[in-house]
Amino acid sequence: MAVKAAMGAEKEMAKFEATMRTIPGVTDEARKAILARAAAATKMGFDDEDAANIMAKLYQRTGDVTKSMELLALAQDLSTAKGIDLADAGQMIALVMSGNARALREYGIEISDTLSPMEALEELQKRVAGQTDAFNKTLEGQMTILKATWGQLMETVGEKLIPMITKFLETMIPVVEKIIEWASDTQNLVKWLKEHQTILIIIAGAITGLLMPAMISFAITLTTTVIPALLAADGLLS
């Protein structure tokens, strides 16, 4: 679970870095500011990689880090107001910036076609402003934040495991390839498996050992954080 989460985050951040490389004159300060704002999105119940990718694309269009952050906040409010993914909300913001405010009609938001893109964004802001803050004060909002924070924890644990697993796989893949090449004959394969049972058991143990820290971390967090939070929530609802 942790490794899968980390792999997904790694993939999304690769998209972020690819977008940032297309922006002329982008600075380390701009990159750090965007990532810091993306990390803060987790505390508001959103995925930080989604936030980073949205801001990178908005920065690509506006050339203004502060403006990209303001537009991310608008995307978050739109996401909350209409119950859509943050990535989809970001795409809606981009369409409005391109003069296609009518795309918002799909979500029940009517904005006049006569407005300029900036005026349309201002009108959208009036319609959805404050939605995320209001939602996060509710029990459901707090549970959404807990879910996002938990996802971030799993990514962090997975990030620690990936280098070990990668190194292990880099070592094992050539060995497996040699075994496959050599074991074209079924009898040879059966004979080899019988002769190397101990080695195979050690390898299986090594894989288990690599994964055990993540399992322990998962169990500790589950028993000390998630389960108490869910019980508390259940108590409030009952």
Secondary structure by P-SEA (a helix, b strand, c coil): caaaaaaaaaaaaaaaaaaaaacccccaaaaaaaaaaaaacccccccaaaaaaaaaaaaaacccaaaaaaaaaaaaaaaaaacccaaaaaaaaaaaaaccccccccccbbbbccccaaaaaaaaaaaccaaaaaaaacaaaaaaaaaaaaaaaaaaaaaaaaaaaaaaaaacaaaaaaaaaaaccaaaaaaaaaacaaaaaaaaaaaaaaaaaaaaaaaaaaaccaaaaaaaaaaaac
